[in-house]
Amino acid sequence: MQLTDELWAILSRERVRAVVVNGCCENDWPEVQRIADLHPEFVVPSYGYHPWYVKERSADWKKVLLEYLNNGKAAVGEIGLDCWIRNPDIQSQEEVFSFQMELAAERNLPASIHCLQAWGRLFDLLRSCPRPECGFVLHSYGGSREMIQPLAKLGAYFSLPGHFAHERKARHRETFLHVPPDRLLIETDAPDQCLPVERVRYPLPDDDGGKPVNHPGNIRAVYEFAAGLHSEELERLAVRVETNFLRIFGGLLTAKS
């Protein structure tokens, strides 16, 4: 997906004031930095090694990551654990995750965390490793309802994607009804995790592999989904989520103003 002037204009029209752009591996990080340099007042860059790509990391990946984090204010992510992928190297995932969480804690930077089929182990690691005081984001939270309060006590925020509006995601929707109001965040996860087609405001062609592509301008549609789920007025929900977002990411935005 090309980040064109038209795309940024759409985000402005949709009243988006800031976006977090996550890099998932060393190949992504230069592009994340380029985008942030083009739109410093708007983009919060985030650098991390996603569990899908830990097997591809270079021998110098820690040094490279530190260089990006030292080049101005940035968040850490997307990082995490994933036992859903084929032949996961869990030991390497845990080592890479723990190093990155320690960095986030040392610098008090928000961390964006991915987790699939590894919630118990993630919880154990979060309890035992340093955590940033500002908190961390559980991207597209798919854990159980029972884990919400224990994770929140550790500093978790829970991010709701539009993908959970699909009918088959009923369990995930019910789980989000139990997220504390002051820990709810909203995401598109663009270019991934598309909304149901009837909710899409900005359709895009499928990628070369036939995979649907999600436009970040669909964020209002995600807010509308979230407002309906929580039986809350849209503008009131938006104010609450903005407050939550600024609580965890606001320090990075202040540094850019």
Rosetta silent file (secondary structure, phi, psi, omega in degrees, C-alpha in Angstrom):
SEQUENCE: MQLTDELWAILSRERVRAVVVNGCCENDWPEVQRIADLHPEFVVPSYGYHPWYVKERSADWKKVLLEYLNNGKAAVGEIGLDCWIRNPDIQSQEEVFSFQMELAAERNLPASIHCLQAWGRLFDLLRSCPRPECGFVLHSYGGSREMIQPLAKLGAYFSLPGHFAHERKARHRETFLHVPPDRLLIETDAPDQCLPVERVRYPLPDDDGGKPVNHPGNIRAVYEFAAGLHSEELERLAVRVETNFLRIFGGLLTAKS
SCORE:     score description
SCORE:     0.000 S_00000001
   1 L     0.000  123.602 -179.679    0.000    0.000    0.000 S_00000001
   2 L   -83.467  131.061  178.998    1.492    3.324   -1.084 S_00000001
   3 L   -87.435   80.560 -173.359    1.315    6.138    1.475 S_00000001
   4 L   -85.501  168.984  175.045    0.273    8.785   -1.022 S_00000001
   5 H   -59.824  -36.077  178.890   -0.708   12.427   -0.534 S_00000001
   6 H   -62.554  -40.005  178.887   -4.292   11.318   -1.147 S_00000001
   7 H   -61.790  -46.747 -179.756   -4.061    8.858    1.748 S_00000001
   8 H   -64.245  -34.654  177.124   -2.814   11.537    4.130 S_00000001
   9 H   -64.519  -38.897  177.406   -5.578   13.854    2.925 S_00000001
  10 H   -63.880  -43.526  179.017   -8.162   11.183    3.731 S_00000001
  11 H   -61.995  -39.569  177.142   -6.754   10.753    7.224 S_00000001
  12 H   -64.527  -42.540  178.998   -6.942   14.502    7.742 S_00000001
  13 H   -63.473  -31.823  178.759  -10.525   14.546    6.492 S_00000001
  14 L   -85.199    8.238  174.707  -11.367   11.755    8.931 S_00000001
  15 L    66.066   31.144  174.035   -9.955   13.936   11.745 S_00000001
  16 L   -80.412  124.700 -176.056   -7.068   11.594   12.500 S_00000001
  17 L  -100.045  -21.650 -179.660   -4.517   13.582   14.505 S_00000001
  18 L  -158.537  148.463  175.823   -1.797   10.979   14.967 S_00000001
  19 E  -132.754  145.284  171.713   -0.886    7.501   13.780 S_00000001
  20 E   -99.844  122.035  179.707    1.484    4.883   15.137 S_00000001
  21 E  -108.930  113.551 -176.903    3.405    3.192   12.324 S_00000001
  22 E   -93.473  136.242  167.861    4.957   -0.110   13.393 S_00000001
  23 E  -102.391  139.541 -172.779    7.964   -1.756   11.795 S_00000001
  24 L  -107.064   -7.735  179.936    8.134   -5.518   12.195 S_00000001
  25 L  -165.117  173.846 -177.275   11.711   -6.325   11.118 S_00000001
  26 L   -57.893  -34.391 -179.828   14.953   -4.724    9.991 S_00000001
  27 L   -67.253  -26.373 -178.903   13.694   -4.449    6.401 S_00000001
  28 L   -81.287  -32.293 -167.059   10.727   -2.356    7.588 S_00000001
  29 H   -58.904  -39.886  177.974   12.536    0.087    9.825 S_00000001
  30 H   -60.591  -38.628  179.837   13.991    2.388    7.122 S_00000001
  31 H   -69.101  -37.939  176.500   10.536    2.903    5.603 S_00000001
  32 H   -60.691  -44.843  179.502    9.009    3.625    9.003 S_00000001
  33 H   -64.538  -39.677  179.218   11.663    6.256    9.618 S_00000001
  34 H   -60.285  -45.222 -179.798   11.133    7.750    6.145 S_00000001
  35 H   -62.898  -43.668 -179.590    7.390    8.104    6.779 S_00000001
  36 H   -64.814  -36.696  178.491    7.988    9.653   10.194 S_00000001
  37 H   -67.411  -33.509  178.887   10.491   12.131    8.730 S_00000001
  38 H   -72.974  -31.662 -175.928    7.957   13.186    6.087 S_00000001
  39 L  -132.384   62.292 -173.432    5.176   13.682    8.649 S_00000001
  40 L   -64.659  -26.287 -179.186    6.900   14.371   12.001 S_00000001
  41 L   -81.379   -5.206 -166.847    3.890   16.191   13.439 S_00000001
  42 L  -125.662  -32.929 -170.335    1.590   13.279   12.646 S_00000001
  43 E  -107.354  129.347  168.727    3.462    9.961   12.781 S_00000001
  44 E   -98.944  109.479  178.660    4.775    8.114   15.829 S_00000001
  45 E   -75.601  148.683  179.386    7.379    5.651   14.503 S_00000001
  46 E  -140.575  128.733 -174.489    7.684    2.306   16.234 S_00000001
  47 E  -121.013  131.369  178.195   10.509   -0.176   15.720 S_00000001
  48 L  -170.101  169.993  176.309   10.562   -3.812   16.764 S_00000001
  49 L  -105.178  111.685  177.228   11.005   -7.427   15.788 S_00000001
  50 L   -70.534  144.626 -178.819    7.688   -9.208   15.249 S_00000001
  51 H   -59.592  -23.906  178.515    7.694  -12.914   16.226 S_00000001
  52 H   -65.575  -22.405 -170.512    6.958  -13.912   12.622 S_00000001
  53 H  -116.379    7.651 -175.116   10.355  -12.598   11.553 S_00000001
  54 H   -63.431  -28.764  179.284   12.710  -13.425   14.416 S_00000001
  55 H   -67.832  -17.755 -177.233   14.303  -16.259   12.422 S_00000001
  56 H   -96.251    0.236 -174.266   15.390  -13.687    9.822 S_00000001
  57 L   -66.673  147.382  179.982   17.128  -11.303   12.218 S_00000001
  58 L   -82.096  168.817  177.547   20.732  -10.381   11.523 S_00000001
  59 L   -64.574  -25.019 -176.961   23.621  -10.873   13.929 S_00000001
  60 L  -103.166   19.069 -171.003   23.617   -7.091   14.524 S_00000001
  61 H   -60.807  -35.304  179.598   19.874   -6.650   14.964 S_00000001
  62 H   -64.364  -44.158  178.799   20.154   -5.313   18.523 S_00000001
  63 H   -62.374  -43.256 -179.811   22.647   -2.657   17.442 S_00000001
  64 H   -63.957  -43.801  179.235   20.474   -1.678   14.469 S_00000001
  65 H   -60.642  -44.208  178.917   17.363   -1.422   16.634 S_00000001
  66 H   -61.104  -36.820  178.845   19.185    0.795   19.124 S_00000001
  67 H   -62.354  -42.095  178.819   20.296    3.082   16.299 S_00000001
  68 H   -68.073  -40.955 -179.645   16.690    3.630   15.220 S_00000001
  69 H   -68.863  -25.951  178.471   15.498    4.176   18.790 S_00000001
  70 H   -81.466  -10.746 -175.919   18.312    6.671   19.342 S_00000001
  71 L   -93.560   60.474 -178.797   17.295    8.658   16.249 S_00000001
  72 L    94.757  171.472 -177.792   14.558   10.698   17.899 S_00000001
  73 L   -67.872  136.922  179.809   11.537    9.687   19.934 S_00000001
  74 L  -159.161  158.544  174.275    9.932    6.384   18.972 S_00000001
  75 E   -93.500  174.464  178.525    7.909    3.526   20.410 S_00000001
  76 E  -111.359  124.777  178.377    8.900   -0.159   20.521 S_00000001
  77 E   148.530  156.713   22.050    6.991   -2.609   18.367 S_00000001
  78 E  -100.766  129.525 -177.739    5.571   -4.609   16.955 S_00000001
  79 E  -123.003  176.407  174.897    6.944   -7.335   19.217 S_00000001
  80 E   149.279 -161.067  179.608    5.469  -10.409   20.855 S_00000001
  81 E  -130.447  146.791 -179.789    4.953  -14.168   20.875 S_00000001
  82 E  -151.181  111.287  174.506    3.221  -16.411   18.346 S_00000001
  83 L   -99.293    2.880 -179.676    2.617  -20.157   18.590 S_00000001
  84 L   -80.748  -32.788 -177.285    0.105  -20.084   15.727 S_00000001
  85 L   -68.082  159.191 -179.717    2.698  -19.858   12.949 S_00000001
  86 L   -70.251  133.527  177.052    4.225  -23.015   11.499 S_00000001
  87 L    51.271   56.680 -179.677    7.330  -24.279   13.329 S_00000001
  88 L   -70.187  141.035  174.049    7.661  -21.386   15.753 S_00000001
  89 L   -95.684   85.674 -171.837   11.025  -20.925   17.457 S_00000001
  90 H   -65.522  -37.205  179.537    9.582  -20.071   20.862 S_00000001
  91 H   -61.272  -45.765  177.919   12.933  -19.807   22.612 S_00000001
  92 H   -65.067  -41.674  177.911   14.153  -17.206   20.126 S_00000001
  93 H   -56.448  -45.413 -177.962   10.820  -15.388   20.262 S_00000001
  94 H   -66.696  -39.590  178.892   11.054  -15.127   24.037 S_00000001
  95 H   -64.464  -45.342 -179.787   14.657  -13.937   23.963 S_00000001
  96 H   -66.423  -42.868  178.669   13.912  -11.276   21.358 S_00000001
  97 H   -60.728  -48.669 -176.366   10.733  -10.197   23.146 S_00000001
  98 H   -61.902  -41.064  178.161   12.419   -9.913   26.543 S_00000001
  99 H   -60.924  -43.673 -177.103   15.281   -7.807   25.151 S_00000001
 100 H   -70.377  -36.633  176.084   12.848   -5.404   23.498 S_00000001
 101 H   -65.903  -36.717  176.392   10.664   -5.086   26.591 S_00000001
 102 H   -62.768  -40.604  175.790   13.760   -4.273   28.625 S_00000001
 103 H   -60.776  -46.146  179.958   14.577   -1.508   26.143 S_00000001
 104 H   -60.677  -39.714 -179.367   11.041   -0.150   26.405 S_00000001
 105 H   -69.308  -43.980 -179.322   11.240   -0.213   30.190 S_00000001
 106 H   -59.276  -37.749 -175.635   14.668    1.446   30.361 S_00000001
 107 H  -101.350   -0.235 -175.654   13.499    4.304   28.138 S_00000001
 108 L    51.678   53.861  178.497    9.856    4.303   29.290 S_00000001
 109 L  -107.948  138.322  176.283    8.609    3.839   25.735 S_00000001
 110 L   -62.758  141.219  178.389    5.222    2.317   24.895 S_00000001
 111 E  -116.619  135.913  175.913    5.470   -1.171   23.411 S_00000001
 112 E  -101.446  123.538 -169.725    2.993   -2.667   20.932 S_00000001
 113 E  -118.059  130.896  173.395    2.605   -6.414   21.496 S_00000001
 114 E  -101.172  138.830  175.350    1.300   -9.147   19.191 S_00000001
 115 E  -149.509  131.144  173.422    0.230  -12.474   20.677 S_00000001
 116 E  -137.176  123.687  175.792   -1.374  -15.587   19.194 S_00000001
 117 L    54.371   35.448  178.269   -1.889  -18.836   21.085 S_00000001
 118 L  -147.902   30.051 -172.319    0.724  -17.875   23.674 S_00000001
 119 H   -66.534  -39.010  178.805   -1.180  -15.808   26.212 S_00000001
 120 H   -63.215  -45.206  179.483   -0.163  -17.780   29.279 S_00000001
 121 H   -67.868  -38.251  177.593    3.521  -17.581   28.432 S_00000001
 122 H   -61.151  -43.663  179.819    3.239  -13.906   27.514 S_00000001
 123 H   -60.680  -43.142  178.653    1.647  -13.179   30.879 S_00000001
 124 H   -60.993  -42.741  179.592    4.448  -15.006   32.680 S_00000001
 125 H   -66.576  -41.890  179.721    7.086  -13.012   30.792 S_00000001
 126 H   -63.313  -35.869  178.202    5.320   -9.711   31.412 S_00000001
 127 H   -68.396  -32.911 -172.232    5.188  -10.448   35.136 S_00000001
 128 H   -95.653  -20.766 -176.348    8.878  -11.312   35.289 S_00000001
 129 L  -102.033  160.279  175.218   10.466   -8.772   32.934 S_00000001
 130 L   -60.206  148.857  179.854   10.738   -4.968   33.276 S_00000001
 131 L  -132.465  146.072  178.373    7.809   -3.016   31.849 S_00000001
 132 L   -67.714  138.929  179.714    7.524    0.636   30.765 S_00000001
 133 L   -62.374  -31.131 -178.624    5.739    2.834   33.272 S_00000001
 134 L   -71.029  -16.645  178.346    3.714    4.425   30.478 S_00000001
 135 L   108.011  178.534  178.955    2.209    1.021   29.657 S_00000001
 136 E  -142.179  155.428 -176.425    2.054   -1.328   26.702 S_00000001
 137 E  -104.922  129.272  170.661   -0.531   -2.106   24.006 S_00000001
 138 E   -94.729   95.129 -175.695   -1.949   -5.571   23.399 S_00000001
 139 L   -63.758  129.743  178.755   -2.634   -5.206   19.687 S_00000001
 140 L    48.373   55.110 -173.397   -5.872   -6.892   18.552 S_00000001
 141 L   -52.152  123.388 -179.684   -6.279   -8.467   21.980 S_00000001
 142 L  -124.457   14.659  177.770   -7.423  -12.068   21.574 S_00000001
 143 L   -78.334 -172.613 -175.659   -6.880  -13.425   25.060 S_00000001
 144 L   -82.378  162.331  174.274   -9.544  -14.451   27.516 S_00000001
 145 H   -61.360  -37.244 -175.407  -11.904  -12.254   29.486 S_00000001
 146 H   -67.777  -22.715 -178.236  -10.348  -13.595   32.704 S_00000001
 147 H   -85.694   -9.421 -173.455   -6.890  -12.279   31.783 S_00000001
 148 H   -61.382  -53.628 -177.172   -7.984   -8.672   31.281 S_00000001
 149 H   -63.489  -45.374  176.736   -7.721   -7.468   34.864 S_00000001
 150 H   -59.582  -38.889  178.564   -4.384   -9.215   35.614 S_00000001
 151 H   -69.541  -39.848  178.357   -2.906   -7.791   32.405 S_00000001
 152 H   -60.473  -38.077  178.379   -4.311   -4.326   33.112 S_00000001
 153 H   -63.897  -25.689  177.562   -2.594   -4.373   36.519 S_00000001
 154 H   -83.411   -9.711  178.915    0.697   -4.929   34.702 S_00000001
 155 L   114.881   14.004 -174.405    0.068   -1.840   32.523 S_00000001
 156 E   -77.747  142.645  163.176   -1.807   -3.242   29.525 S_00000001
 157 E  -112.310  150.876 -171.812   -4.012   -1.336   27.112 S_00000001
 158 E  -120.133  118.008 -173.027   -6.295   -3.394   24.861 S_00000001
 159 E  -101.719  126.130 -176.419   -6.638   -2.435   21.195 S_00000001
 160 E   -97.857  120.373  177.337   -9.811   -3.304   19.288 S_00000001
 161 E   -94.393  157.259  175.989   -9.518   -3.844   15.494 S_00000001
 162 H   -64.459  -21.831  179.773  -12.327   -3.557   12.968 S_00000001
 163 H   -58.317  -27.215 -178.600  -11.668   -7.175   12.016 S_00000001
 164 H   -74.473   -3.482  174.049  -13.546   -8.212   15.159 S_00000001
 165 H   -75.835  -13.652  176.798  -16.747   -6.883   13.560 S_00000001
 166 L   -63.093  143.086 -174.774  -16.865  -10.080   11.484 S_00000001
 167 H   -54.939  -37.103 -175.977  -19.642  -12.395   12.633 S_00000001
 168 H   -70.383   -7.251 -177.656  -17.226  -15.216   13.493 S_00000001
 169 H   -99.258   32.886 -177.075  -15.499  -12.998   16.083 S_00000001
 170 H   -59.719  -41.478 -179.117  -18.349  -13.041   18.604 S_00000001
 171 H   -62.327  -41.352 -179.591  -16.119  -14.263   21.445 S_00000001
 172 H   -65.070  -39.323  178.623  -13.652  -11.445   20.855 S_00000001
 173 H   -63.879  -43.918  179.884  -16.434   -8.855   20.864 S_00000001
 174 H   -62.454  -39.031  179.089  -17.815  -10.180   24.146 S_00000001
 175 H   -60.362  -41.831 -177.109  -14.336  -10.088   25.665 S_00000001
 176 H   -68.827  -16.696  174.962  -13.900   -6.412   24.793 S_00000001
 177 L   -67.774  -14.431 -177.767  -17.037   -5.538   26.722 S_00000001
 178 L  -105.527    3.982  175.644  -14.997   -6.267   29.864 S_00000001
 179 L   -72.124  131.627  177.623  -12.019   -4.054   29.038 S_00000001
 180 L   -56.550  139.401 -177.525  -11.757   -1.177   31.557 S_00000001
 181 H   -54.990  -32.098 -178.024  -12.906    2.088   29.928 S_00000001
 182 H   -86.888   10.273  178.528   -9.557    3.740   30.633 S_00000001
 183 H  -125.505    9.363 -178.841   -7.631    0.945   28.851 S_00000001
 184 E   -87.798  131.926  171.211   -9.483    0.751   25.523 S_00000001
 185 E  -125.831  163.902 -177.070   -7.730    1.673   22.271 S_00000001
 186 E  -126.131  141.115 -179.309   -8.920    1.459   18.638 S_00000001
 187 E  -144.756  155.653  168.471   -6.931    0.360   15.571 S_00000001
 188 L   -94.293  -30.955 -169.392   -7.283   -0.397   11.880 S_00000001
 189 L    58.409   26.221  177.740   -4.116   -2.553   11.688 S_00000001
 190 L   -59.247  138.757   11.255   -3.925   -1.327    8.083 S_00000001
 191 L   -90.397   11.828 -177.672   -3.039   -2.771    5.652 S_00000001
 192 L  -101.044  178.422  172.338   -4.194   -5.944    7.469 S_00000001
 193 L    52.296   64.263 -179.038   -7.357   -7.087    9.277 S_00000001
 194 L   -66.023  150.154  170.008  -10.068   -5.675    7.036 S_00000001
 195 L   -68.744  164.219  166.791  -13.528   -4.822    8.297 S_00000001
 196 L   -55.221  143.053 -170.140  -16.559   -6.672    6.947 S_00000001
 197 H   -56.426  -33.454 -177.706  -17.062   -5.395    3.421 S_00000001
 198 H   -70.923  -14.768  179.566  -20.311   -3.605    4.252 S_00000001
 199 H   -97.675  -10.825 -174.204  -18.485   -1.430    6.813 S_00000001
 200 L   -71.425  126.149  179.249  -15.556   -0.449    4.596 S_00000001
 201 L   -94.309  -29.724 -177.422  -15.500    3.268    3.754 S_00000001
 202 L  -129.536   86.211 -179.522  -12.333    3.254    1.665 S_00000001
 203 L   -72.048  148.960  176.324  -11.977    0.038   -0.359 S_00000001
 204 L  -130.660  153.921  176.061   -8.646   -0.890   -1.903 S_00000001
 205 L   -63.874  151.802  173.688   -7.723   -3.557   -4.494 S_00000001
 206 L   -61.758  156.742  177.295   -6.444   -6.876   -3.174 S_00000001
 207 L   -74.521 -178.251 -175.295   -2.677   -7.300   -3.131 S_00000001
 208 L   -62.730  -24.095  178.520   -0.802   -9.388   -5.700 S_00000001
 209 L   -91.453    4.773  179.627   -1.494  -12.531   -3.697 S_00000001
 210 L    85.430    9.341 -179.759   -5.235  -11.893   -3.564 S_00000001
 211 L   -85.112  133.879  177.217   -5.211  -10.768    0.067 S_00000001
 212 L   -60.183  145.156 -178.597   -7.618   -7.937    0.989 S_00000001
 213 L  -116.082  129.783 -176.836   -5.921   -4.634    1.808 S_00000001
 214 L   -96.404  131.589  178.626   -7.198   -2.393    4.577 S_00000001
 215 L   -89.380  133.010  179.014   -7.089    1.405    4.183 S_00000001
 216 H   -62.883  -20.561  176.155   -6.136    3.361    7.347 S_00000001
 217 H   -65.585  -10.628  177.344   -8.914    5.811    6.510 S_00000001
 218 H   -76.111    7.210 -177.676  -11.356    3.128    7.675 S_00000001
 219 H   -59.360  -36.769  178.556  -10.579    4.134   11.264 S_00000001
 220 H   -62.416  -38.220  178.126  -13.922    5.971   11.592 S_00000001
 221 H   -63.840  -33.895  176.843  -15.715    2.772   10.633 S_00000001
 222 H   -68.674  -41.077  176.260  -13.821    0.978   13.406 S_00000001
 223 H   -61.848  -40.261  178.710  -14.895    3.658   15.881 S_00000001
 224 H   -63.121  -41.443  175.324  -18.485    3.253   14.706 S_00000001
 225 H   -60.424  -45.862 -178.503  -18.214   -0.497   15.266 S_00000001
 226 H   -65.085  -40.420  178.946  -16.734    0.067   18.742 S_00000001
 227 H   -63.168  -42.510  177.298  -19.410    2.610   19.673 S_00000001
 228 H   -64.187  -40.923  179.918  -22.146    0.173   18.672 S_00000001
 229 H   -61.597  -40.205 -177.122  -20.477   -2.645   20.579 S_00000001
 230 L   -94.665    4.987 -178.935  -20.293   -0.565   23.762 S_00000001
 231 L    51.143   49.149 -175.318  -23.686    1.122   23.224 S_00000001
 232 L  -128.324  145.607  176.953  -21.931    4.468   23.502 S_00000001
 233 L   -61.227  137.432 -173.637  -22.236    7.709   21.566 S_00000001
 234 H   -57.024  -48.786 -176.334  -19.494    7.907   18.935 S_00000001
 235 H   -65.188  -36.474  178.500  -18.094   11.296   19.952 S_00000001
 236 H   -66.420  -41.866  177.187  -18.010   10.348   23.623 S_00000001
 237 H   -62.134  -42.757 -177.889  -16.149    7.128   22.799 S_00000001
 238 H   -61.165  -40.957  178.527  -13.687    9.045   20.620 S_00000001
 239 H   -63.984  -42.821 -179.152  -12.851   11.451   23.444 S_00000001
 240 H   -64.176  -45.265 -179.337  -12.301    8.571   25.855 S_00000001
 241 H   -67.100  -37.776  176.925  -10.059    6.650   23.461 S_00000001
 242 H   -60.763  -41.894  177.632   -8.091    9.801   22.639 S_00000001
 243 H   -60.116  -43.796  178.262   -7.472   10.315   26.354 S_00000001
 244 H   -63.272  -43.948 -179.624   -6.227    6.737   26.646 S_00000001
 245 H   -60.529  -45.405 -178.404   -4.018    7.116   23.574 S_00000001
 246 H   -68.080  -28.903  178.723   -2.429   10.313   24.868 S_00000001
 247 H   -63.256  -37.915 -177.166   -1.799    8.714   28.245 S_00000001
 248 H   -95.869  -37.105 -176.305    0.454    6.096   26.685 S_00000001
 249 H  -107.049   -5.540 -172.336    1.758    7.799   23.498 S_00000001
 250 H   -59.235  -34.009  179.129    1.385   11.476   24.369 S_00000001
 251 H   -60.993  -34.144  178.673    4.998   11.950   25.427 S_00000001
 252 H   -72.402  -36.206  178.234    6.149   11.037   21.936 S_00000001
 253 H   -70.192  -39.626  179.899    3.716   13.461   20.330 S_00000001
 254 H   -60.469  -36.693 -179.859    4.723   16.285   22.668 S_00000001
 255 L   -66.965  -18.889 -177.671    8.315   15.831   21.611 S_00000001
 256 L   -94.901  -12.894 -172.632    7.273   16.426   17.993 S_00000001
 257 L   -84.578    0.000    0.000    5.245   19.587   18.533 S_00000001
